[in-house]
Amino acid sequence: MTVARNIKAQRGPTLRCKGWRQEAILRMLENNLENGEDPERLVIYTGSAKAARSWDDFDRIVAALKGLEEYETLVCQSGRAIAKFHTHPRAPRVIMANGNVVGRWADRHYELQQKGLTLRPGMTAAAWQYIGSQGILQGTYQSFIGAAERFFGGTLRGRTILTAGCGGMGGAQPLAGKMAGAAVLVVDPRRARIQRRIDTGYCDRLTENLDEAVKWVETAKSTGTALSVGLVGNAAEVHTELLARGFVPDIVTDQVSVDPMGNYVPVGMTPEEADALKESDPKELTRRAHETLLTHMRAILEFEKRGSIAFEYGNGLRLKTADLGLKEALKLESFVTMFIRPFFCDGVGPFRWLAISGEESDIAEIDGMIGEIFSSNHPINHWIEMARKYVHFQGLPARIGWLGHGERSKLGVAVNEAVARGRLKGPIAFTRDHLDSGSVTSIYRETERMKDGSDGISDWPILNALLACSGGADLVAVHSNLDISSSAGQTCVADGSQLASERIRDVLNGDTGIGVMRHAEAGYERALENKRQYELGFE
């Protein structure tokens, strides 16, 4: 039975735990649920990625964090607090492994979830690092700008983007496209999801009428106006109808959840009917969803044939439909291979920081510090300027900012010093998405088509997590998502102490450094140049 709760991250200077490292982790757990798409079921995003296995497990985690000493480490297994052990002050306060099963059991994952033995961790959900749709915003923006630079002369002004999925991850798409200058149409069958993006400033307009949506988008295109439109509808149906009308967007991508046991809705059903069928007849729901997925993917492929720039944004749509017999889907490229891998070779990726105090002024102060630390022509300064204009905070004030090797640690140490001097009103937590240069293995996303063929080698996320433990991260997580990916995440808390400065320096340099080395080992010249410049690895 679902328990109605309204979890909010605590703000202010009052500690409930025995130190700020533990308190920051607790507030980030609460912040996950404050930002979650279905918090009453502990689901943070994609319809299935959870923060804890059950509410009883949530309560046990909270109690464990409140009682955790500065020399103890809490061990969590798939959303359940297992035990705490005597370690030492520099050790992580929390280590966790979430959703990991051996390969032959991957197809039994849903069954294991139903038995209460594991959970779907997502990437940041079970590691308590989710900050709302902002967390994926810059990566989506970089992909759209990458498309602009590669195919459209450097701008998306007067261009259209068609996509689907407006949940916790996909909800970044309408704003990212608008920030890139485009007219964006995003389709989602769940009205509440689009409305949430309207309410939080991530989408401009909502409609249930396709004619109205197309009119808005085409008007924006003709006037060169950046605009985002959310259309309530099923992507398979909408895309098919758009093809019949001869509508050809400049860019087509997708961020729906393709898991029928998550949130994918078959054609001919309302979301509520799909949710009910999930409980009464999951096999029938899966059958109907698979038929819809094939229609959905065929439409994207047809848009590409008609001239659209099409790519998958890592939601597994290509693999899912290829497994259903549509092998042509695998010819479609991903956003990583088309736009993001050069960033990974520099160790650049989705770094983020949260004001644990809850004070928006702390984020504004760090925005200013970035202008002091990095040169005026550094891309981070342009991004911060746009973020201050467009991004509304969700939950604890936070900021995403893509930084690379040596840059994250430089900012982190400076922020810790600002906490120590009282320039900031409270500690800052540094973390990142698992979608980073050296922290994930995913053969149809981050590590797709690696130069040396090492796409499926999953040593790297494990090494990343081990290195984060060695450096003294406050929280370290190792995740698997079915047979799709393995990843690692970490969180470091800047509490103003000298120990925090040392830990932040070592953890963040290790995190980006192993990203550079992962790509240098694969033979990318850009990464090899960085290896030499930063004196990483061996000759």
C-alpha positions in Angstrom: 0.0 0.0 0.0 1.3 3.5 -0.9 2.0 5.7 2.1 1.3 9.4 1.6 4.2 11.4 2.6 5.5 14.9 1.7 9.3 14.8 2.1 11.2 18.1 1.8 14.9 18.6 2.2 15.6 20.4 5.5 17.1 23.9 5.1 19.0 26.1 7.6 21.8 25.7 10.1 20.3 23.1 12.4 22.0 19.7 12.4 20.0 16.5 12.9 23.1 14.3 12.3 26.5 14.2 14.1 28.3 16.2 11.4 27.7 18.1 8.2 28.9 15.3 6.0 26.1 13.0 7.2 23.6 15.9 7.3 24.4 16.8 3.7 23.8 13.3 2.6 20.5 13.1 4.4 19.3 16.4 2.9 20.3 15.1 -0.6 18.2 12.0 0.0 15.3 14.2 1.0 15.9 16.4 -2.0 15.6 13.4 -4.3 12.1 12.9 -3.1 11.2 16.6 -3.1 12.1 16.6 -6.8 10.9 13.1 -7.6 8.3 12.3 -10.3 6.3 9.9 -8.1 7.7 10.4 -4.5 4.9 8.5 -2.8 6.3 5.4 -4.4 9.8 6.5 -3.8 10.2 6.8 -7.6 12.5 9.7 -8.7 12.3 9.4 -12.5 11.7 7.0 -15.5 8.8 5.5 -13.7 10.9 3.0 -11.8 14.2 4.5 -10.6 13.9 4.7 -6.8 15.6 6.4 -3.8 15.0 3.5 -1.4 13.5 0.0 -1.6 10.5 0.8 0.6 9.4 3.4 3.1 10.6 1.2 6.0 14.0 1.1 4.3 13.8 4.9 3.9 13.2 5.3 7.6 16.0 3.0 8.5 18.4 4.9 6.3 17.4 8.2 7.9 17.9 6.8 11.4 21.2 5.3 10.4 22.5 8.7 9.0 21.3 10.5 12.1 23.3 8.1 14.3 26.4 7.8 12.1 29.7 8.9 13.7 32.5 10.8 11.9 34.6 7.6 12.0 31.8 5.2 10.7 30.7 4.1 7.3 27.1 3.2 6.4 26.7 0.3 3.9 23.6 0.3 1.8 22.5 -2.5 -0.6 20.0 -1.6 -3.2 18.1 1.0 -1.2 18.5 -0.7 2.2 20.8 0.2 5.1 22.6 -3.0 6.0 25.2 -2.1 8.6 27.7 0.5 9.8 31.3 -0.2 10.3 34.2 1.5 12.2 36.5 3.0 9.6 38.2 6.4 9.8 37.3 10.2 9.3 38.6 10.3 5.7 36.7 7.2 4.6 33.3 7.6 2.9 30.4 8.1 5.3 28.2 6.0 2.9 29.0 3.3 0.4 26.3 1.6 -1.7 25.8 -0.9 -4.4 22.4 -0.7 -6.2 20.7 -2.9 -8.7 23.6 -5.2 -9.5 22.8 -8.7 -10.7 24.9 -11.1 -12.7 24.2 -11.1 -16.4 22.1 -14.3 -16.7 19.7 -12.8 -14.1 19.2 -9.5 -15.8 15.9 -10.6 -17.3 14.7 -11.5 -13.8 15.2 -8.0 -12.4 11.5 -7.1 -12.2 10.8 -10.3 -10.4 13.6 -9.6 -7.9 12.2 -6.1 -7.4 8.8 -7.5 -6.6 10.3 -9.8 -4.0 11.9 -6.8 -2.3 15.5 -8.0 -3.1 16.7 -5.1 -5.2 15.6 -1.9 -7.0 16.1 0.0 -10.2 18.6 2.6 -9.3 18.7 4.8 -12.3 22.0 6.8 -12.2 21.3 9.5 -9.6 18.1 8.3 -8.0 19.4 5.6 -5.7 22.6 7.5 -5.1 20.6 10.6 -3.8 22.2 12.9 -6.3 19.2 14.1 -8.4 18.6 17.8 -8.6 15.5 17.8 -10.9 15.6 18.3 -14.7 18.5 20.8 -14.4 20.8 17.8 -13.9 20.6 16.8 -17.5 20.0 20.3 -18.9 23.5 21.3 -20.0 24.2 17.9 -21.5 21.0 18.2 -23.6 21.9 21.8 -24.5 25.4 20.7 -25.5 23.9 18.1 -27.8 21.6 20.6 -29.5 24.3 23.2 -29.9 26.6 20.4 -31.2 24.0 19.7 -33.9 23.8 23.4 -34.6 27.5 23.7 -35.1 27.8 20.5 -37.2 24.8 20.8 -39.4 23.2 24.3 -39.2 25.9 26.9 -39.3 26.2 27.3 -35.6 22.7 28.3 -34.7 19.2 26.7 -34.3 17.4 29.9 -34.8 14.6 29.2 -37.3 15.0 25.5 -36.7 12.6 22.9 -35.2 13.2 20.0 -32.8 10.8 17.2 -32.4 11.2 14.9 -29.4 9.2 12.9 -26.8 9.4 12.4 -23.0 8.8 15.2 -20.5 9.6 13.4 -17.3 12.4 13.9 -14.8 15.1 13.4 -17.5 13.3 14.3 -20.7 11.8 17.4 -19.0 15.1 19.2 -19.7 14.6 19.0 -23.5 12.1 21.9 -24.0 14.3 24.4 -22.1 17.6 23.1 -23.6 16.2 23.4 -27.1 14.9 26.9 -26.3 18.2 27.9 -24.9 19.8 26.7 -28.1 17.4 29.0 -30.1 15.1 26.4 -31.5 11.3 25.9 -31.7 10.8 22.7 -29.8 7.8 20.3 -29.8 8.0 17.6 -27.0 5.3 14.9 -26.8 4.2 13.1 -23.6 1.0 11.2 -22.9 1.0 12.4 -19.2 -0.4 15.9 -19.0 0.9 16.3 -15.4 4.5 15.9 -16.6 4.2 18.7 -19.1 2.4 20.9 -16.6 5.2 20.4 -14.1 7.7 21.6 -16.7 5.4 24.7 -17.3 5.3 25.3 -13.6 9.1 25.1 -13.2 10.0 27.2 -16.2 11.2 24.3 -18.4 8.4 24.6 -21.0 6.5 27.6 -22.4 3.2 26.2 -23.6 0.9 23.2 -23.2 -1.7 21.9 -25.5 -3.7 18.7 -26.3 -4.3 19.8 -29.8 -1.9 18.8 -32.5 -3.0 21.5 -35.0 -2.4 24.1 -32.3 1.0 22.7 -31.4 2.2 22.6 -35.1 0.9 26.2 -35.6 2.8 27.5 -32.6 6.0 25.7 -33.7 5.8 26.7 -37.3 5.1 30.3 -36.4 8.1 30.3 -34.1 10.3 28.8 -36.8 9.3 31.4 -39.4 10.0 34.3 -37.0 13.2 32.8 -35.6 11.7 32.8 -32.1 12.9 30.3 -29.5 9.9 28.5 -28.1 9.0 25.2 -26.3 5.7 23.5 -26.7 4.5 20.5 -24.8 1.9 18.3 -26.6 -0.2 15.8 -24.6 -0.2 12.7 -26.8 1.4 9.4 -27.7 4.6 9.9 -29.7 4.0 6.9 -31.9 0.6 8.4 -33.0 1.8 12.0 -33.1 5.0 11.2 -35.1 3.0 9.1 -37.6 0.5 11.8 -38.1 3.2 14.4 -38.6 4.8 12.3 -41.3 1.4 12.0 -43.0 1.2 15.8 -43.0 4.6 16.2 -44.5 6.0 17.9 -41.4 9.8 17.3 -41.3 11.6 18.7 -38.2 15.2 19.7 -38.4 16.2 17.6 -35.5 14.5 14.4 -34.1 15.5 12.8 -30.8 13.8 11.0 -27.9 13.9 10.6 -24.1 10.8 8.5 -23.3 11.1 5.7 -20.8 11.0 2.6 -23.0 10.3 0.2 -20.2 6.6 -1.0 -20.1 7.1 -1.6 -16.4 8.2 2.0 -16.1 6.1 4.6 -17.9 5.8 3.7 -21.6 2.2 3.9 -22.7 0.9 1.8 -25.6 -1.2 3.4 -28.4 -4.9 3.4 -27.6 -4.5 3.5 -23.9 -4.5 6.3 -21.3 -1.6 6.4 -18.8 -4.1 5.4 -16.1 -5.2 2.4 -18.2 -1.6 1.4 -18.8 -0.8 1.7 -15.1 -3.8 -0.6 -14.3 -2.8 -3.2 -16.9 0.7 -3.2 -15.4 -0.8 -4.6 -12.2 -3.5 -6.9 -13.7 -1.7 -8.3 -16.8 1.9 -7.1 -17.3 2.5 -9.5 -20.1 -0.3 -8.0 -22.1 0.9 -4.5 -21.3 4.4 -5.5 -22.6 3.0 -6.9 -25.8 1.1 -3.7 -26.6 4.0 -1.5 -25.6 6.3 -3.4 -27.9 4.0 -2.9 -30.8 3.9 0.8 -30.1 7.7 1.1 -29.6 8.2 -0.4 -33.1 5.8 2.2 -34.6 7.5 4.9 -32.6 11.0 3.9 -33.8 9.9 3.4 -37.5 8.6 7.0 -37.4 11.9 8.4 -36.2 13.8 6.4 -38.9 11.4 7.8 -41.6 12.0 11.4 -40.4 15.7 10.7 -40.8 15.1 9.4 -44.4 13.2 12.6 -45.2 16.1 14.8 -44.0 15.9 15.2 -40.3 19.0 15.0 -38.2 18.0 12.1 -35.9 19.8 10.7 -32.9 18.9 8.8 -29.7 19.5 10.4 -26.4 20.4 7.3 -24.5 17.0 6.0 -23.5 17.5 2.5 -25.0 14.9 2.9 -27.8 17.3 1.7 -30.5 18.3 -1.4 -28.6 14.8 -2.2 -27.4 13.3 -2.1 -30.9 16.3 -3.9 -32.4 15.7 -6.7 -30.0 12.1 -6.7 -31.3 13.3 -7.3 -34.8 13.9 -3.7 -36.1 17.6 -4.1 -36.7 17.7 -0.8 -38.7 17.3 1.0 -35.5 20.9 0.3 -34.5 22.1 2.4 -37.5 20.8 5.5 -35.8 23.6 7.3 -33.9 23.6 8.5 -30.3 24.2 12.0 -28.8 27.5 10.7 -27.4 29.0 9.5 -30.6 27.8 12.6 -32.5 28.5 15.4 -30.0 29.7 14.5 -26.5 32.8 12.2 -26.7 35.3 15.1 -27.3 34.2 16.5 -23.9 34.8 13.1 -22.3 38.3 13.0 -23.7 39.0 16.2 -21.7 37.4 14.8 -18.6 34.6 17.3 -19.0 31.1 16.3 -17.9 28.0 17.1 -15.8 29.5 18.4 -12.5 27.0 19.9 -10.1 26.8 21.5 -6.7 24.0 22.0 -4.1 23.5 24.6 -1.4 22.9 22.4 1.6 21.8 25.4 3.6 18.9 25.9 1.2 20.0 29.5 0.6 19.8 30.6 -3.1 22.4 33.3 -2.3 25.1 30.5 -1.9 24.6 29.5 -5.5 24.7 33.1 -6.6 27.9 33.6 -4.7 29.5 30.6 -6.4 28.3 31.9 -9.8 30.3 35.0 -9.0 33.3 32.9 -7.9 33.3 31.1 -11.2 33.8 34.4 -12.9 36.8 35.1 -10.7 38.4 31.6 -11.1 38.0 31.0 -14.8 38.8 33.2 -17.7 36.1 35.3 -19.3 36.1 33.2 -22.5 35.8 29.9 -20.6 32.5 28.1 -21.7 31.4 27.8 -18.0 30.9 31.6 -17.8 28.6 31.7 -20.8 26.7 28.7 -19.3 26.3 30.4 -15.9 25.0 33.5 -17.5 22.3 31.5 -19.3 21.5 29.4 -16.3 20.9 32.5 -14.1 18.5 33.7 -16.8 16.5 30.5 -17.5 16.9 28.0 -14.7 14.5 27.9 -11.8 15.7 26.0 -8.8 13.9 22.8 -7.8 14.3 21.7 -4.2 17.7 22.6 -2.7 19.3 25.4 -4.8 21.7 23.7 -7.2 23.7 24.4 -10.3 25.0 22.1 -13.1 28.2 23.2 -14.8 30.3 21.1 -17.1 34.0 21.3 -16.0 37.0 19.1 -16.8 40.2 17.8 -15.3 41.7 20.1 -12.7 38.8 22.5 -13.1 36.3 20.7 -10.8 38.9 20.5 -8.0 39.9 24.1 -8.5 36.4 25.2 -8.0 35.7 22.7 -5.2 38.7 23.8 -3.1 37.9 27.5 -3.6 34.3 26.9 -2.5 35.4 25.0 0.6 37.6 28.0 1.5 34.6 30.3 1.1 32.6 28.1 3.5 35.5 28.3 6.0 35.6 32.1 5.7 31.8 32.5 6.1 31.4 33.8 2.6 28.7 31.1 2.1 25.9 30.4 4.6 26.5 26.7 4.7 28.2 23.6 3.3 28.1 22.8 -0.4 27.8 19.3 -1.8 29.6 18.5 -5.0 28.5 15.6 -7.1 27.7 14.7 -10.8 25.6 12.6 -13.0 26.9 9.1 -13.6 26.8 10.0 -17.3 30.5 11.2 -17.2 33.7 10.5 -18.9 35.1 7.7 -16.7 32.2 6.5 -14.6 30.0 4.4 -16.8 29.9 1.5 -19.2 26.9 1.6 -21.5 27.3 0.1 -25.0 24.5 2.1 -26.5 25.3 5.4 -24.9 28.5 6.6 -23.1 30.8 3.9 -24.4 29.1 3.2 -27.7 31.5 2.5 -30.7 34.7 3.1 -28.7 37.7 3.4 -30.9 39.4 0.3 -29.5 36.2 -1.8 -29.3 36.1 -1.6 -25.5 32.4 -0.6 -25.4 31.4 -3.3 -22.9 34.4 -3.3 -20.6 32.9 -2.5 -17.2 36.1 -2.3 -15.2 36.0 1.5 -15.5 33.0 2.4 -13.3 34.3 0.0 -10.6 37.8 1.6 -10.8 36.1 5.0 -10.6 34.3 4.0 -7.4 37.3 2.5 -5.8 39.4 5.6 -6.6 36.6 7.8 -5.1 36.7 5.7 -1.9 40.5 6.0 -1.8 40.3 9.8 -2.2 37.8 10.1 0.6 34.4 10.9 -1.1 31.6 11.2 1.4 29.3 8.9 -0.6 30.3 6.4 -3.3 27.8 4.3 -5.3 28.1 1.5 -7.9 25.0 0.9 -10.0 23.7 -1.4 -12.7 20.6 -0.9 -14.8 19.5 -4.3 -16.0 21.8 -5.4 -18.8 22.1 -1.8 -20.1 24.8 -0.1 -18.1 27.1 -0.1 -15.1 28.0 3.2 -13.5 29.5 4.9 -10.4 28.7 8.1 -8.6 30.2 10.1 -5.8 29.4 13.0 -3.5 31.9 15.3 -1.7 30.8 17.8 1.0 32.6 21.1 1.4 32.2 21.9 5.1 35.0 24.3 5.4 37.5 22.0 7.0 41.1 21.3 5.9 40.2 17.7 5.6 37.4 18.6 3.2 39.8 20.6 1.0 42.2 17.5 0.8 39.3 15.1 0.0 37.7 17.4 -2.6 41.1 17.9 -4.4 41.9 14.2 -4.5 38.4 12.9 -5.3 37.6 15.3 -8.1 41.1 15.1 -9.7 40.8 11.3 -9.6 37.3 11.4 -11.0 38.2 13.5 -14.1 41.6 11.9 -14.4 40.3 8.4 -14.8 37.9 9.7 -17.4 40.8 11.1 -19.4 42.7 7.8 -19.0 39.7 5.7 -20.0 39.7 7.5 -23.4 43.5 7.6 -23.7 43.6 3.8 -23.2 41.0 3.6 -26.0 43.4 5.5 -28.3 41.7 8.9 -28.6 44.4 11.4 -29.6 42.7 14.2 -27.7 42.7 12.2 -24.5 46.3 11.1 -25.1 47.3 14.8 -25.4 45.6 15.5 -22.1 47.3 12.5 -20.5 50.7 14.0 -21.5 49.7 17.5 -20.4 48.5 16.5 -17.0 51.1 13.8 -16.5 48.6 11.0 -16.1 49.3 7.3 -16.6 52.5 5.8 -17.9 54.4 6.1 -21.2 
